[in-house]
Amino acid sequence: MEFEVLAKCPITRARVSRMKLPHGITMLPTFMPVATQAAIKGLTAHQVEALGITLILNNTYHLNLRPGTKILRDVGGAHRFQGWRHNLLTDSGGFQLVSLNKFTQITEEGALFASPFTGEPTMLTPEESISIQHAIGSDIMMQLDDVVHTLTVGPRVGEAMWRTIRWLDRCIDFHENSGRKNSQSLFAIVQGGIDPELRDQCLDEMVKRKDRVAGYAIGGLSGGEEKDTFWRIIKQCADKLPEDRPRYSMGIGFAEDLLVCVALGVDMADCVFPTRTARFGVALTFNGPLNIRLKKHATDLRPIDETCTCPTCTSGTSRAMLHHIVTLETAGAHALTQHNIVFQARVMGGARDAIMNGTFPTYLKTFFANYFGDTGYPEWCVNALRSVGVDLLEDRPHTKIIAGDATKWEYSDAA
């Protein structure tokens, strides 16, 4: 990996970087669509490429179960298997320790899984996780981490954090001894739950290993914690991570979350949100989400967004047509999936342009004014951005402030 910071926002911690990997260049900050099982649901690799995406995510745990490492090695890796010509990041399988915990037993050796398909027991060790990722051939590999649910408290959080550090050392040793260090890059994952002291301890240990890892991820969030806690942990981690390594916040997908994280110094993010919400009939726009299933869209002949460059909008497909087919015909899910992926790319691309032009604080203010409008700003966003020198209320002092997550959603035809 070659990583170069090209520009920094003079006010916030946001930056634009160039990340060169074996399958091309990805500009940061970026959002990574999730292709868990080597496919973004409803789209071919060619369609995803045509949207301008240069980095997607596959999941190690799932690809190990199906199709398995033998097929992946025989075909020459997951790039060839799925027909993807650009960069690929693989999660290590650690998140499944939480999401599939009824199938999982954690020991110092690794995680003992029972396959949800066959019930067959499988031990996923740090070494095995890296070996599977070698078979996948991902450009960026994640260490195996011991993940606990975000809201877990007590000694289990510290236990998992220290085990994650020990597992990182095992991942590093196995990767370096494999001879693949120059073709695949390994990222460490900062854990510690929502405990700032544990996060600091983990950060100190992870930074000591800087010369042996290509980048860092912030893990263990987006699991139900309060957003005020979320942004403070992100800031704490981003502030202490090295300037010359990419920073990846795992599981972040809402547009406001992405831009707050970018302002705090994060370079990369991923989430199933934009593609999953498309399958439920929701289109993402700069004026907030549109629930296309609502009857108020049944006679609306406008595209989702007249300024959008996605195939759905540029072809003139109307909201009325999408309302007619969404959740009933697969074509509706495909159309909204393409749109939502492009929306995420436009949000991050706009951030990159603004950082390069020295106008990122203005970009933030414009985005929040358009996205939340008169409904009010999430208090946590206001506080997070103030922490890096941007006051969303500076030009809108009478804007309502909403406590809690304050996620904007279109629930009814009156919305």
N, C-alpha and C positions, 0 to 999 in steps of 0.2 A: 504494500500500500504506500502511495505517496499522498501526503496530506499537507495542504498549504492554505493558510488563512489569507484571503485576498482583501478583505475590508472589514472594519469594525464600526459599529454605531458609536458615535462619540458620547451618547447619553446612556444608552442601555448596555447590556452585555451581549447583544446580538452581533452576529458576525456572518460573513459569507466565506465559504471555503470551497476548495477544489479537492475532491477525493478521487484519486486514480487507482483503479483496481484492475485485475486481469481482464475483465470484460468491459472495460471502458471507464469513462469519467462520469461521476455523479456530482452535481453541484449541491452544496449544502447552504442553508437548511433545506431538508426535504422530508416529505412524507412517503412512507413505504406501504403500498397496498399489500394485503396479506393473501398469499396463495398457500394456505396451510398444507394441502395435500398435492402440491405441485400444479395447482390451477386456481386462478381467481374465478370464483363461481360464476358461470354463465359466459365467460369470455375466453377466447383463444389467446395464446401467447402473442400471435400476430396483432390481434386487436389491442392488447395492452401496450405493445410496442408502438402502435400507431397513435396512441394517446400521449406519447412523449415520455413515458415512464422509463427510468434507467436503473431502478433498484426495487426489487420485490423481496418478500419474505416467504420462506418455506419452513416447515416444522420438522425437526429431527425425529421427535417421538413418533409422529404419524407416518413419516416416510420409512422409518425403520420397520414398522408393523406391515405397511403396504406401500410400495411394492417389495420392500426389503433391500438390503444392501447388495445381495448378489445381482439382482437385476440392474441396480444403479451402477455397480462396478462394470458389469458386462456392457452396458450401453455407453459408458464413459462419463457418468455423472448426471446430475439432475438437470443441468442446462440442456443437454441433448435429449434427455428423457421427456422434458416438457416443451422443447422447442424454443427455449428462451435464450436470446443472444446477449443479454445485458447482465448487469450485476445482480447478485443473489446473496441474501443474508439468511442464515439459519438460526432459529432459536434452538437452544440445547435440549429442550424437553423438560427443563426445570419447572416451567409454569404448570405443567401437567401434574406436578406433585401437589398442587392446590386444586386445580380444576377436576382432577380425577382421583382425589385423595382416598376415596373408598376402595380404590384398586392398589393403593400404594403403602409400602412400609419403608421408612427411612432408616438406614444404618450408616455407619462411618464408611463402609465399603461403597455404598451407592443407594439407589432407589429400586426396590423390588416391586415391579408392576405385575398386575394380572391383566393380560390383554382384554380390552372391552369387547373384542370380537370373538375370541376363542377361550378366554379364561386362562390361557397358558402363561405361566410365570416368566418374567424377563427381568434380569438385573441390569439396570442402567447405571454404570459407574462413570466417573469423570473420563476415564480412558476410553470406555466404550462410546460415550457420547461424542468424543472427538473423532474416534475411528469411524463412526457413522457419518459424521460431517465430512470426513475425508472422502468417503464413498460418494456422498452427495456432491462434493466438489464446490461448495459454496465459497464465494469470494470473502465473506465475513462469517466467522464462526463465533458462537457464544459459548462461554464456559458453562459447564453444568453447575447450577447453584441450588442450594437448599432453600426453597421458597416456602414461606408460611403465609397464611392469609393476612392481608394488610391490617386487619383489626385485632390480630392476635397480640396478647400482652403476656408478660411474665418471662420466665427463663428460656422458654422455647425460642424466643426471638433472638436472644444472644447466642444460643446454641447454634441456630441456623446460620447466623451471620459468621461466626467463627468457622463453622464447617464449610461455608461457601469460600472462605479464604483458603482453607486447606485443600479444597477441591480445585480451586484455581491453580494452585501449585502443581497438582497432579495433571491438570489439563495442559499447563505450560510445558511440563517435562515431557509428556507424551507427544505433544505437537512438535516440540523442538527435535526430539529424537526420530521423528517420522521423516524428516527431510522435506517437509512441505511448508516450512515457514515463509519461504519467498513466494509461494503461490496461493496461500490461504492465510488470512489475517485473523487473529484471535482477539476477542474483546473480553474484558473482565466485567462483572456485574456487581455494582455496589448494593449491598443489602443492609438490613438493620431496622426494618419496619418503620414505624413512625416515631421512634426514639432517637432524638438528635444526638445523644451521647454515643449510642451504638453506631449510628451513621458516621460520626466523626472517627470512631475507632476503625471502622471498615475502610473509610476513605484513606486514612493514614496508611493502612496496610496495603491497599490497592495501589496507591501512588508509589510506594516502595518498589513495586514490581513494574513500574512504567516502562523500563527498557525491554521488558519481555512480553508486552502486550501492545497491540496496535491502536486500541481505543477502549472506551469505557461506556457501560450502560448503567442507567439508574433503574433498578428493578424494585419490585415489591410494592408498587403503588397502583393507583387506579383500581382499587379493590373495595371501594366503599368508604374510604376515609373522607373526612370533611375536606372541602376544597381549600380551606384556609390552611389546613395541615399539609395538603398536597403541595401547594406552591412553595411553602417554606422549606420542605424537604428538597424539592427540586433546586431551589436557590442555594441551599446549603451545599448540595453535592456539586452543582455547576461551578460554584465559587472556588471549590477546593481542587477540582480536577485539573489536570495539566492543560495549558493553553495549546500545546502542539499535538493534541490527540482529539479525535472526534468524540462528541458526547451524545449519547443516544438515550432518550427517555422512552421506556417500553410501555406499550399499551395506551398511547395517547391519541385521540381521534377527533374530539370536538374542535371546531375551528378556533374558539376562544382559548381553549387549552393549548393548542398548537402555538398560537401567537404569544401567549404569556410565556410558554416554555422557551420560545425563540428569544424573547426579550431577556430572559434569565440566563441565556447562554447555551441552550440546547441546540444541537445540530440536526438530529434525526429523530423520527418518531414513527410508530406503526400502530395500527388498530384495525379490527374487523368492522368498526362502526360504519364507515361510508358504504361499504359493499353490503353489509348485513341490512342496514336501514333501507337501502335501495330495494331489497327483496320484500320489504314490508311496505313499499310504496311511498317512500319519503325522498324527496329531492332536496339537496343542499344548495342554498343560494346565499349571496352576499346580503340579502335582506332577511335571512333566517330560513329554517327548514320549511318546505312545502309538503303537506300531507296530501299527495295526489289522489288518495282514495276519497277525500271529502267531496260532496256533491257540488260545492261551489266551483270546482274545477271542470265540471261536466260540459260546460258550454264555452270554456275559455280557449280560444283558438291561438293564443300566443304560445311560443315555446317557453320552456322553463325559464330561460334567461337569454334575452336577445343579444347579450354581449359575450355569451359563452362560446368557446371554440370546440366543444365536444361534438361528436357526430349526431347525437340526438338533437341538439339545439340548432346546429348549422343546417341540418336537413329539413328544418321547419316542423318537426314532429310537435304537435300541439299538446297542451295540458289536457285538453278534452280527449284526445286519442289515448294518451297515457292513462287517464282516469278510466277509460273504457276497458283497457286490457290489463292494467296493473294488478298483480296478485292472482290473475286468472290465466294469462298467457305468459310463457317464459320470455317472449320478446319484450314485455314491459319491464321485467326485472333486468334484462340485459341493457335496455336503453337507459334506465336510471343508474345502473352500475357504472356505465361509461361516463355518464354526466357527473356522478359523485366523485369518481376518481379524478376527473379533470378539475372539479371544483377544489379538491384538496391540493392539487398541483398548482392551481392558480393562486390559492391563498399563500402557499409557500414561495411560489415564484414572485408574487408581488412583494413579499417580505424581502427576498434577495435583492430585487431591483431597488427597493427603497433603502436598504442598507448601503448598497453600492452608491446611491445618489445622495446619501446623507439625510434622507427624509423619513427614516423609519418611525420616529415618534408621531409624525403626521399621519403616516400610514395606519398606525394603531388607532389613533383617534378617529380617522375616517371609517375604518372598518367597524369599530364598536358603535359609532353613531348610526351607520347604515344597518348593521346586523341586529342591534337591540332596539334602535329607534326610540319610541316613546314608552316602551315597556319597562325600561329601567336597566341599569348596569348591574351585573353581579358584583357584590361588595368585594368578594375575594379577588376578582380581576383588578378592581380599582386599587386595592391595597398592594397586590403583587406588583403592578406596574409602577406605583408610587415608589416602591422599594428600589427601583432602578431609574428613577428620575422622570417618569412620565405620569402626568396628572390628567386622566381622562376627563375630569370635570373642569379643567382650566377654562375651556371655552363653552362649557355647558353646565354652569353651576347649579342649575335647578333640576338637573336630571335625577330621576328617582334612583335610589340605591336599594337593591334587593339582597337580603341576607340569604345565606345558604348557597347551594349550588347554582340556583337561578338559571338553569339550562333552558334555552328557548325552544319551544316545541309548539306545533300546530295541532291542537287536540280536537277542535270542532270547527264547524263551518263558520262560527262566529269569530274564530281566532284571527 
